[in-house]
Amino acid sequence: MPRVALVTYDPGPEPGKDADLPVLLAALRAAGAEADGVYWDDTEVDWGGYDLAVLRSTWDYSWRAAEFVAWAEKCAEATRLANPADVVRWNTDKRYLGELAAAGVPVVPTRYLAPGDPAGLPDDHEYVVKPTSGAGARYAARYSPGQHDDAVRHLERMHAEGLTAMVQPYMRSIDAGGERAVQFFGGRLLHASRKRAVLAPGTAFDADKVAHPGLEPWTPTPAELSVAERALAAVPGTPELLYARVDLVDGEDGLPRVMELELVEPNLFLFLHPDSVAPVVEAVLAAARH
């Protein structure tokens, strides 16, 4: 009987937001595993008592990314961690988009502004400012050239907190075609989804946002699958990935580009894809017995 930890976050007095977690726990137990939902920062957990720790919904990590990466490395010394700690370290910093671009993967054009760098914001098109460590559109906002002062205040706030900012052109195709999430599990395509635009004009960077508005099932095109597979092939060290989500948008040329590569704690959206529960459980059990 394999012992599996599904690693999540402590929601405090609020209900947990991971709708997949109870579904997967029940399915793993029904398949014969001993499965627990465990908070990543619970200092009382004996990670060595598990055959596998699967990062599922550690959705508070971006507020303390260095602490989270240190935990992942320590956990990986005690048990098998999926995805591996070196992947966690690489993927929690969105400067990986620059590495993907250097490897020839089509990505959303991105500039990085560390604390102390001059702003140099666009003056001829809409753009997005967000931190290199973020989740759920945290500290992300969309600006027009006329909102330069607002964007500068946004940068100043992030830099004061020690965060490096990303500046990207706003991909106008999102307003019509949305953003697609292509998900893989156990090395195979699992399913795909599409959502509407997250960043509405005029929404403050520190406002709460709906991370996945208008979510619906999606059938990925051959071009989308090709870009997703190229992105995964470019991950340094070609690690064995238990799961991955590639978020795609269309560029001005109509071709898909990588918006984000989610290798740490992607939402699986199993409520949209109930048939995916069985292959996920199968892949988790295989990894636990590996």
KAKAZI-V59400 format. One record per pair of residues at least 12 apart in sequence whose C-alpha atoms are under 6 Angstrom apart, sorted by the first residue. I is the first residue (numbers start at 1). J is the second residue. If there is no record, write none. Layout:
((I & J) (I & J))
//
This chain:
((1 & 33) (2 & 33) (3 & 34) (3 & 35) (3 & 50) (3 & 51) (4 & 35) (4 & 50) (4 & 52) (4 & 53) (5 & 35) (5 & 36) (5 & 37) (5 & 53) (6 & 37) (6 & 54) (6 & 56) (7 & 37) (7 & 38) (7 & 39) (7 & 40) (7 & 54) (7 & 55) (7 & 56) (8 & 38) (8 & 39) (8 & 56) (8 & 57) (8 & 58) (9 & 39) (9 & 58) (10 & 39) (28 & 281) (47 & 78) (48 & 78) (48 & 79) (51 & 288) (52 & 80) (52 & 288) (53 & 81) (54 & 82) (55 & 265) (56 & 265) (57 & 265) (62 & 133) (62 & 134) (69 & 89) (72 & 85) (73 & 85) (83 & 241) (88 & 264) (93 & 132) (93 & 133) (94 & 132) (106 & 257) (107 & 257) (107 & 258) (108 & 257) (108 & 259) (109 & 168) (110 & 167) (110 & 168) (111 & 166) (111 & 167) (112 & 165) (112 & 166) (113 & 164) (113 & 165) (114 & 164) (115 & 159) (123 & 145) (126 & 143) (126 & 144) (126 & 170) (127 & 142) (127 & 143) (127 & 168) (127 & 169) (127 & 170) (128 & 141) (128 & 142) (128 & 167) (128 & 168) (128 & 170) (129 & 141) (129 & 166) (129 & 167) (130 & 165) (130 & 166) (131 & 164) (131 & 165) (131 & 166) (132 & 164) (132 & 165) (136 & 211) (139 & 205) (139 & 206) (140 & 205) (141 & 205) (173 & 250) (174 & 197) (175 & 197) (178 & 195) (178 & 196) (178 & 197) (179 & 194) (179 & 195) (179 & 248) (179 & 249) (180 & 193) (180 & 194) (180 & 247) (180 & 248) (181 & 193) (181 & 246) (181 & 247) (182 & 245) (182 & 246) (183 & 244) (183 & 245) (184 & 243) (184 & 244) (185 & 242) (185 & 243) (186 & 242) (186 & 283) (192 & 218) (193 & 216) (193 & 217) (193 & 218) (194 & 215) (194 & 216) (194 & 218) (195 & 212) (195 & 213) (195 & 214) (195 & 215) (196 & 213) (196 & 214) (224 & 256) (228 & 246) (244 & 262) (244 & 263) (245 & 262) (246 & 261) (247 & 259) (247 & 260))
//
